[in-house]
Amino acid sequence: LRGAIKIAPGGNLLAIAHTLFQPNYMSSLYLYDFNRTSGEVTNPRDLSGGLLYYGIEFSANSQKMYASGKEIVAGGQETDRIIIEQFDLLAANVVNTRYEVLNRENFLAGNLAGSLQLGNDRKIYHSIPGGLLSVINAPENDNDDCDLRRDEVSLGGRNSSYGLPPFIQSYFESVVKIEDPCFMQATQFSFDSPDPINAVQWNFGDPASGAANTSTLSNPSHTFTSTGTFTVTLEVDYVNRADKTYIEFVEIAEVPILNSPVTLVQCDALGSDDGIALFDLRQSLGELLPNALGTSARFFETLVDAENNSNAIDAEAYQNTANGQTIYARVFQNNECYAIGEVMLQVVPMSFIEGYDLTVCNEISGINGAIIIQLEDLENGLNEEFPNADISFYTSTEDAMLEQQALVEVYETESADDTPEIFFRIEYDNACAVIGSFDLELKERPDLQDETVIICPGEETVELGIEDIYESYLWSTGADSPNILITEVGSYEVTVFNVADCSATKVFNVLEAIGPTIVEIEIDDFNDNSSISIQAANSEIYQYSLDQGALQDTAYFDNLLPGIYTVNIWENGCLVYSETVIVGGTPKLITPNNDGYHDTWKIVGLERHPSAKIFIFDRYGKLLKQLSPSSSGWDGTYQGALLPSSDYWYRIELDDGRTVKGHFTLKR
């Protein structure tokens, strides 16, 4: 269940939109009287009109109401077009004043029609997902005179969703009626208060007008000295209530001076030569008014309709009724300051080419395998047959005819299974020439990734290469082979081309492996879990190994047996540092039988402890032998006598202050 509730700025009306999504789409729109003193809601009026309502807003003078909704179709199972309705709240039967001020195509994935919000400039803004807001410039005016402009306000690169920030509605209450807000004309202001007043004071926000900038009349007029938006202040001295200041904004615009009549030319590319075509009438605005920034136009089939601002025709895709037909453009900056010009619609023949053969590159997108085509490739292909032409691209014949929604830079399908559908329009000096479609042969653009190559110490040359699967190659050195040999560090580029002249460039960054400048190796030995720890600057960029063992990222090795080890440091596959170390330890066994194996008990790794002292004891603690690091070891005798098989104990006093104790076994 979704919906909206709004109270009119005047505090006398309240509107509610209810929307239900399950099991079917259902919605209602109600208007109530509201007592702002007691909060009582009365006099319900059902204004529902078959829409899935979402947004509600009142004009600042509380005389018009607007509601946004999506059309409910398929028996309540689906929604379609986005519609904004206007209601006249002063009418005896409000529901009968329903008028669509917006009816646009549905391009939203959701079922919400977007919110409506009154701004402090007294305009109403319509928000749907995207970077543009539609705006109702004169919400207090009837029907099309409210001047709704689609997608008029840019959010400057930011996006809106379905809502806009709400305000306290009473802040925007308007009690002033403004007429003829045109430059060099007297703009009329009127103030009708239901409460008795003592006096009023107007300030038109136009100090350049001198003494005329203020007035004490209830219904004054003022001729503004320039165009633009002016802040008008009305101070009211009430008899029986507190004084109040009202602020209004008035947009003063020039009445456009038009170049009329003008001719809008369209191309008949379907071969019928019947003088009938689709026109984008908006293209005529730049001819009617060369400096058309901020100006809008509505188009009509008759002068009477243009003057009454009624029965406007579809400006985006209007099909003429006869070649040379005249239509009427109502051109304005604000809807009350307008001029009417004549536009003659002329249809001229144009060639249509179906299935223009062209071979182009398919970019690598990486997203669902979508096909991506650079429009520059299409333009280069067409330029061979149509030199110096103005070329544009579209996704449909209708868009190409109307010159709307032109593609920019790239064309992309949703998936690799989609067939590209691209249409082109070719003109010379803005005159009709050719519209056509493509029969494209796609070639994959090479997918290359830059690469870093390391020259190892001692290497004199390094080979740089790429797969030998392309038509041609061009290196930054001038070579044209798939592989080159280089002797110096630096950056090397190779550009490859396939049969469709699709090219891609790969950069090889060749660096020299230098290795760490400072290396410290710590050995923790003479225990049951001896280890080697390596400390190197920038250690995270290196790999490590002992002897010929596997490379690892961690600079730590444990569970090491006593012995001699080679510590190796590698950088990108290059050996950049090597050092031999000794892990100390004691033998667990002695078998003095003169077979050449374990005949003596000798400690490994005492080279780092030349002053160490070694003591050997029997199980009763009797000292049997004292050794030095340089001795040949103990042969299992005491004073020349062979000692029996048994366990014997040792104590080693190392140079670094450690004392190591343990035992070993003698076997005969």
N, C-alpha and C positions, 0 to 999 in steps of 0.2 A: 504494500500500500504506500503510495507516494502522494504528494500534493503540495499546495501552497495556500497561504492565507495572507491577505493584505488589507489594511485599513486605509481609506482614502486620506490624502493630506489634510482635507477639511475636517476629518474626524466624524463624518456623518454617514459613511457607507463602509461596508465590509464585504469582501469577496473571498470565496473558498473554492479551490479546485481539488476534487478527490479522484485518485487514479488507482485502479485495481488491476493487477497483472495476472492473477490466477483465479479461476481456471481459464477464463477468457479475458481479453482486454475490455475493461469497462471504465467509464469515467463520467463525472458530473461537474457542472460549474454553476455555483449559486451566488446571487447577490442579495445582501441584507441591508436593512437600515440599522444604524449603530448609534446608540446614545452614549456619547463620550463622557457624560457625567455619571450615569448609573452603570454603564457597561452592558446594557441590555441590547440583545440582538433580536430584531423583529422583521416581519414582512419578507419572507423568503421568496426569491424569484429564480426559477430554473432557467438558466441561459444555455444549457447543454446543447451541443450541435453536432454530435457524432465524432468528436475528436477525443484523443487521449490527452487530456489537459495536464499542463505542468506549471507554466508560469502565469502570473497575474500582475498587472500594474495599472495604476490610475494616472491620468494626467495631473499636472500640478494644480489645476483649478478644479479638480474632482468632477469634471463634466464628461470625461471620456474614460472608458476602461478597455484594457487590452488583455487578451488571453492567448497563450501559445499552446499548441497541441499538435499531435501527429494524427493523421488520418487513419481511422480504424477500418481495415478491409478484411476480406476472406472470412466473413462471419465471426469477427472478433479474434481471429487467430494471428493476424499480422497487422503491422502498421506501415504507413507509406509516407506521403508528403508532409513537409513541415509547414504549418499554417499559423498565422497570427491574425486574430479577429479583433475588430474594433466595435464597441457598443456606445451608443449615445445615452448617457445617464439622465438627460433632461427630458427624454421622450416619454410619453405616456405608457408605451409598450416597449420596454428596452430590448426584449428579445428580437423584435422585428427590425431593429436597426443593425443587426449583425452585418459586418462588412469585412471581407478578407483584404487586409492591407499587405499580406505576404502569403505567397503560395509557391514554395520552392521545392526542388527535387530532394529526395531523401538520400543522403550519403552517410548517415550515421549508423553504426553497428547496433547501438542501443535503441530504446523506445522512448526516450525523453526528448521533448522538443526544445529544451533550453529555457532558461529563466528570463524574466523581464525585470528591469530595475530602473527606477527614476533616479536621475543624477542631479547634482546641485545646479546644473545648467538648465534644468527643467526638461531635458531630453530623456527619452526612454531608450535603454540599451538592451540588445538581445544577445545572449551568450550561448554558443554551442562550441563543442571542442574544436580548437584551432587557434590561429593567431590573429583573427579578425573579429570585430564585433559589428553587428548591424545596428543602425540607429534610427529612431523616429525623431526627426528634427522638430516637428510641430505637433506634439501629441494632442493638443487641444482642438486641432482643426478636423473637419469632417473628411471621412473617407480618404481618397488619395491625396488630398491637400495636407494630410499629416506628414507627408514627405519622408516615407521610409526608404532608407538607402541600405542595400545589402552590402555586407562586408566592407563597411566604410571606414571603420576605425582600426588602425593597426596597433597591436600591442607591443611593437618594437622588438620583435624576436621572441617574446614570451607567449605563452599559450593560456587560454582559458579552458574551463570545463563546461559543465552545465549550469553553473551558478555565478553570481556576482555578489560582492559585499553588500549586505542590506544596510539601510539607514532608518533613522526615525522619520517616518513619513511626514509628520507635521512640520518638520524643518523646511520642507519644500512646498508648503501651501502657497498657492498663487491666487490672488484676488484681482489681478490686473489683466485687462484685455488689451492686446497690442495689435494694431492694424497698420498696413502700409509701411513695413520696415524697409523702405527702399531709399537709396542714396539720392539726395537732392529732392526728396519729397517730404511732406510733413507726416511724420509718424504719429498716429493717434493713440492716446492712452486713456483708458476709462477704468473707473473704480466704482463698484457698486457694493455698498456695505449694507447688510441687514440690520446693523446696529447704528444708532444715531452718532454723529461725529461733530466735533467742534471745528476742527481744521485739519488740513493735509499739507504736507510739504514734499514736493518732488525734487529729486536731484537726478539728472539724466546721465551723469558720468561723462559729460562732454565739456570739459572746462574751456576748450577752444571756442565754444559758442558764447562765452562771456556771460552777461546777465541772463541770457535766454536759457542757461543751464539749469535754472530752478523755476519752479512754479508752485502756486498755492491753489490752482484750479483743481476741481475734482476730476475733470476730464480734459487734460491739456493735450496739446500737440507739440512736437519738437522736430526741427529739421537738423539732422546730425551733420557735423562738419566733415566727416570722413566715413569710409566703410570700416567694418570690423565689428567686434562684439563689445557692447557697452554694458556696464553694471548700473542699473537704474534702481534708486532707493526711494521708497515711499514711506514717510513717517505719518502715522495716523494718530490724532488726538481724539480718543473716544469720549463720549459723554458719560457712559455708565460702566465702562470697563477699562482695564489698563491700556495705556498707550502701547502701540506695537509698530515695529519697523518691518517692512516687507522688502525683499530684495528680488529683483527680476533681472534677467539677462536678455538683451535684445541684439540680434544679429542684423546689422545694416549691410545690405548688398546692393551692388549696382544692377540696374536692369541691363541685361546683355545686349550689345549691339552686334547683330548677326550679319554674316555674309550669306545672303539669301537671294535667290535659290542656289542650292548646290546639287551636284550629281553624284550619286553613289553607284559605282560600277561593280557588277558581280559577273562571274564567269559561269557560262553554261557548259559544263564539262561532261554532261551525260549524253551528248549527241542528239538530243531531241529538237534543238533549235526552236523551241516554242516560246522563248522569251520569259520563261518562268524559272526562278531560282530562289534559293534561300539567302537572305541578307542578314548580316549583323549590323543593325541600324546604328549601334553605338559608334561605329567607325565614322559616321558622318559628323559627329560632334566636333572633331578637330578641324573639319572644313567649315562648319558653321561659325565656330569661335576658336580661332587659332590658339589663344591663350585660355584654355579651358580648365586649368587647374582649379579644383574645388567646385566645379560646375557639374550639374547633372542634367539629364534630359529624359523626357517621356515622349512617346511617339503615338500618333493617332492617324486614322484613315481620313478623317474630315476635319475641317477648320473649326466647326462648331464643337466637336468633341475636344479638340485641343484647347479652345477657349474655356470650356466647362471643366476641363481636366477629368474627363470621364471616358470610359471604354478604351483605355490604353491598350496598345497591341504589344505582342512579345518582341522586345527589342533584340534579343539574342539570336533568334532564328525565325525571321518573318519571311513568309513566302508571298511574293508579290502576286497581284491578280492580273497584271498586264505589263508588257514591256513599256517603260516610260511612265509608269504610275507615279503620282505625286502623293507623298505623305507629309504630315506636319509634325514638327518637333517643337515641344514646349521646353525651352532651355531656361535654367534658373540656378542661382546659388541658394537662395531660400525660395520657398514655393510661391511666395507672394510677389516676388520681383522677377518676372519672367518676360521672355520674348518668344514669339512664334516664328519659325522659319520653315521654308519649303525644301523638301528633299525629293529629287527625282530619282527613281530606281531604274537603272539601265542594265540590261543583260546582254552580254556579248559572247560569241562562241569561244570555246576553249578546247584544246586537244586533251584527250585522256589516254594515258599509257598504262596498260594493265600488265603487271608482271615484268617490270624492268629488271633485267639480269644484272646482278652485282655480287662480287665476292668481297666480304668484309670480315673483320676480326670479331670474335666473341671473347669478351673480356672474362677473366677468371673472377667470379664474385665470391665464392666460398659460402654462399647462403642459398641453400636448396638447389645449388647448381643452376641458378637463374642465368638466363642469357642477357648479357650486357653489351650494347653496341654503342660505340662512340659516334655521335651524329657527324662529327668532322670527317670520319671515314666515308660516310654516305655522301656528304657534300663534295669531297674530293673525287669520288667516283662519278658523280653527275657533272662536275665541272669540265670533264673531258669532252662531253657532248654539248653541254650548255655553258660555255665560258661567260664569265662576267654577269651571270644571272643572280637575282635575289632568290634564294632557296630557303624554304622552311619546311618543317616536318610535323606530322600529326598522326593520331591513332585512328582516325576515321575519315571517310570521304567528306562527311558533313562538316567536320572541323576544318578540313582543308579548304572547303568551299567558303566557309564563314571566316576563315583566318582567326580561329579562336582556339585556345588551349594548345598553343604550339609547344612542341617538345623543346627542351633546353638541355644541351650538352650530351645527355645520354638517354638511351631507351633501354628499359629493363623489363623482362617478363617475370612472372611470379615463380615459375619453376622451369627446369630444363625441358620439360615435355611440351611447353607452350610454343606455338609457332609465332614468330615475330610478325606483327601486322603494322606496317609503317607506310604512311602515304606522304607524298611530297607535293609541294606547290612551287612552281617556277614562274617568275615574273621578270619582265624587263621594263624598267621605268614605271613600276606600279601598274603595268598593263597585263591583261590575261595572256598566258602562254600555254602552260601545261600543268595538269594535275595527274598524278599517277600513283601506282602501287609498286612494290618491289617483289621480286622473286630472288631471295637472298641465298647465297651459299656461304655458310659460316665456317670459318677456320679459327681454331683455338689460338689465342694469343699465348706465347710461351709464358710459363709460370716459373719465374726465377727468384731465388732468394739470395740476398747478399751473403758473403761468406768471409770469415776471418781465417787466415792461413798463418801458421807460425813457422819461422825458420829456426831450426834447432842449431845449437852450438856445433861448429864444425861443418855444417852443410854449406856448400858453395853455391848450389843452384836448387831451385824449387820449381816444380811443374804446376802450372795453373791450367785447368781445363774444364770443359763442359761437354755434354753429350754430343756425339756426332750424328744428330738427327735433324739438323736444320739446314735450310738452303744455303745460307751464307753467314759469315762471322766477321766482325770488325772489332779489333782490340784498340785500346787507347794507345798502344805502342805502334799501331799501324799494321800489325799482323792480321791475317785473314784466315787463320787455321783454328780448329777447335781447341788446340793446346799451345801454350807457349812456355818457355823456360825463362825464369827471372833470377837475377843475382842480387837484387837490392830490395830493401823494405820499401813500402809505399802503397799507394792505392792504384789498382789496375781495373779498368772497366772493359767488359766485352758486351757488344750488342749483337743479338742473334735475330735472324729474319727467317720466317717460314714462307711457304709458297704464295701466301696471300699478302706478302709484304707486311705481315704482322711482326712487330719487333718488340723486344724487351731487352733491358740492360741489367747486367749483374755486376756488382762491385766486389772485387777481392781486396780486402784490407790485409796486407802482408806485414806482419810484425816479427820482431826478433825476440826469441825467448832468452831472457837475461838471467833469470833465477833470483833467489833471495840474496840480499846483501849481508844479512846477519842470520846465522844458524846456531842454535844452542841445542845440544843433545844431552838429555838427562837420563841416567841409567839407574834404575832401582833393582839391585841384584842381591845375591847371597840370601835369598828367601825362596819360599815355595812358589811364588808367583812373580818372577822377575819380569821387568818391563823396560821399554825404551820409549821416551817421550821427546818429540821434536818440536822446538820452538823456532818459527821462521816468520819474518815480516810478511804481511799479506798472505797468511797461511791458507786462507780459504780458496785461493786460486790454484793451489798445487794439489798433486796427488803423491802418495808415498808408497814405498815398498821396502822390504828387507831382502837382500840377496836378489834372486831371480823370481821372487814371489809375486803374487797378484797385486795390482795397484789398488789402493784404497784412499778414500777422501779424508779419513781421520789420521792425525799424526801421532798415533799411539799404538804400540804393540805390546802385548802381555803374554803370560804363560810361556815365557821363553826359557829354553834350556841353556845352561852355561855354554859359552862358545864365542866364536868370532863372527860378527855380522857386518854386512855392508848396508848402510842406510842410504837410500836413493830418494831424491826429490825430483818430481816430474812436473812439467808445465806444458799443457796441450800436447802430450805425447812425446815431449822432448826431455831427455835426462839433463837436468840443469845443475845438479849437485849430488856428490857422492862422498861418503866418509865411512871408514872402517872403525868399528867399535868392538869392545869386548864386554860380554856379560859374564860377570863372575859367578862362581858356584862351587860346590863341593861334590865329589863323587859319592854315590850311595853304596859303592861296593869295591872291595879289593880282593883279588885272587892271586896271590904271589906264588905262582907255579911255573914261572919262567916261560909261559907260552906266548908272550908278547902282548897279552891283553890284560889290562887292569893289574899289572904286576906291582905297581906302586900306587899309593894314595897321594895324588897331587892336586892342589887347588887350581882352578882355572880363573884367570882374570885379575890376578894380583899385580899385574903390571902397573895398574893405577894406584897401588898401595905398596910401594917399594920398602917401607919400614914396618910393614905389618908383622905381627907375632902370631905364631900358630902353636897351639898346645894340644897334645893327644893324651887321653886318659883311658884307663880300663874302667870296668863297671863299678869298681870300688873307689874311683877318684884318684887312683895312683897315676902320677905323671909319668908317661912312658917316653915322650919325645917332644922336643921343641924344635920347630922348623922356621926357616926364613923363606921369603918369597922366591929367592933365587935357588933354593935347594931342589934336589931332584925328587923330593917327596919321601914318604915313609914306606919301608919295605915289609912291615909286619913283624919286626923283630924288636927285642928288648935286650940290650947289652949282648947282642950277637945271637940270642936264643930265639927260635921261632915261637911266636905266640899262637895259642890255639884259636880255632874258629869261634867267633863270638861277636858281640856288638861292642864298639869302641866309641868314645865321645871326644869331641873337639871343642876348642874355644879359639876364635880368631879375633884379634884386636886390630882393626883396620885403621888406616891413617886418618880417615875422616871422623874418628871418634866412636864409630859403631863397634859393638861387640857382637859377634855372630856365634851362636852355639848350636850343636846338633850332634848326630851320631851316624855311624856307617857300619857296615857288616864286613867282617873278614871271613872269607871262606877258603878252606884248603882242600 
